[in-house]
Amino acid sequence: MRTRILLPLVAAAWLLHNVQAGDDRSDRKKKSQQITEFSERLKRLESGGGVTSEQKFLHERVAELMATWRPLAAGTYTDSRIRSAIDSFLDASEELKAARRKSQNSRSESVDGEARRKTARMLERTYFRVKQGEYFSTQSKDPFGPEYVRLGSRLYQQARSAYDSGMFELARRFAEASHEVIEGLEKLAQAAVPIPMPPPLD
């Protein structure tokens, strides 16, 4: 009787162990692919010259975060938050690269009420996002936290200036870059907050 009970338990434990091992291998493989992807994105952004000071700042931070992120166990909470931060900062740099190309041929767009409204709504959302930056900076304890906030603010101001000049696509590019900078800072804040211990059962 005892043997009949133990065998299913042993089989279940073996199956659970193998599922967990498979998950670990899958997480490590996915992380390896992400490291390669991020490295290639950074290389593309830095190629061809014309990197702005804002992009240079973001690229330096990405390189530092990559060094912190690589040794972290794949699939953990902190691992996912830092990965998301890196992704956001690279997204911000890509938006700035697109904005630079757009600004080289900048001119006021034809008056389009829908484009104006869409851009105004986007800038409004970005404005409130930037306002959250100070909180994320404090929570992240990142030494560059205040600079991320200043960068987000500068990019919002550039978006507003482009909007006032009737260059709505350019305004959206700057607004998206600003949003991504603060988004990345939020992820760093999440990574820095320790996961609370569950209360004990009395």
N, C-alpha and C positions, 0 to 999 in steps of 0.2 A: 504493500500500500504506500509506504513512505517513498519507495523508489518511483512509483507512478506519479507521485506529487512532485518530487524533486526534478524529474526529467523535464517537464514543461517549464519549470522555473529556470533551470540551467539554459534551456533553449532560448527562452525569452531574454535572459541576461546576455547570452552570446549575440542574439539578433540586435539588441539595443547597443551593445558595444560596437558591432560592425556598422550600424547606421550612424552612430556618432563619429566613428573613424572616417566614414565616407563623407559626412558633413564637413569634418575638419579638412579633408583633402580638397573638397570642393571649394571651401572658403579660401584656402591657401592658393589654389589655382586661380580663382577669381581675383584675388588680391594681386597676384603676379601679373595678370593681364592688365589690371588697373594701373599698376606702377608703370608698365610699358606705355600704356595709353597716355598717362599724364606726362611722362618724360617726352614723348613724341609731340604732344600738344605744346609743351613749353619750348621745345626746340623750334617748332614751326613759328611760334609767336616771336621768337628772338631772331629768326632768320630774315634776311632782306633789309635789315636796318630800319631806321625811323622809329625806334622804340621810344615812347614818351617817358618822362620821369615817373608818371603814375604807373605805367606798366613795369618799369624797372623796379619800383618799390614792390609791386605785387609779385614779380618773378623772384625777387630775393626772398620774400616771405614764403613763397611756394617751395623754393629749394630747401629752406630751413624746415618747413613742415614735413616735406618728403623724408628728410633725414630722421625726424622724430617718428614718423608714421611707419616707416619700413619695418622696424623690429617689433612692432606691436603685434600681439596675437590676432590673427585674422578672425573676423566675425564678432569681435567684442564691441561693446558700446563705444568705448573711446576710439577704437579703430574706425568705426563707421562715422563718428562725428568729425574726426580730423580729415578723413577721406572726403566728406562732404564739403568741408571748409576749403580744401585744396581745389575741388571741382568748382566751387563758387568763385574763387579768386581767378582761376583760369578763364571762367566764363566772363568775368569782368574785363579781363585783359583782351579777350576776343571782341567784346563789344567796343572797347576803346580803339582797337585796330580798325574795326569797321567804321567807327565814327571819324577816325583820322582820314580814311579814304573818302568818306562822304564830305567832310569839311573842305577837302581839296577842290571839290566841285560844288561848293555850297552856294546856294541861291534860294531866295524865297520861293516857296511852293505856291501854286495857284490856290486861291482861297477855297478850302474844302471844309465845310462845316463839320462833317463827320470826322475827318482827320484831326481837326482842331479839338473836338470834344474828346476823342479817343486819347489824344496826347495829353490833354488837360487832366483827364481822369488818372492816367498813368503817373503823371507828375505829382498829383495829389497823394496817391498811394506811396510814392517814393518819399515824399516829404515826411509823412508820418513814420515811415520805416527809418529814415535817417534820425528822427527824433528818438528812436529807441536805442540808437547806437551807444549813447553814454552808459546806459544800463548794461548792455552787453560787454562793453569795454571793462567796466568795473568787475563784472562777474567772471570774465575770462582771465583776469590777472595777467593778461599778455602785455609785455612791455611796449608793444607796438599798438595796443588797443586804441589809445587816443589818436594815433596817426591814421588808423583805419577810419575813425569817425570823421576826422578832418578831410580825408580823401573822399568819403561818401558825401560830405557837405559840398566840397568843391565841385564834384561831378554833378550834383543836383543843381548847383548854381549855373553850371555850363548848360545843363538841360533847359533851365528856365530862360537863359539868355537866347538859346537857339529857338525856343518856343516863341519868345517875344519878337524874334526876327522872322517868324513864319517858316522856319526850317524844322518841320515837325518830325521827319524821320531822324534827323540828327538829334533832336531833343529826346526822342525815344531811346536812341542808342546810349546817350549819356545817362538817362534815367535808369535804364536797365543795368548799366555798369555800376551806378551808385547803389542800386538795390542789391546787386550781387556782392558788393563789398561788405555791406551790412549783414547780408545773409551769411557770408563766410565768418564774420565776427560772431554772429549768434551761435554758429556751430562750435567755434572755439570756446564760447561761454558754456555751452552744454557739455563739452568734453571736460571742462575744468570743475564742473559741479559733481561732487561725489554722489554715487548712487546710494540713496538712503537705505539703512538697514531695516528690514521688516520687523515689526514689533513681535516680541516673544509671546507665545501662547501661554497664558497663566493656567 
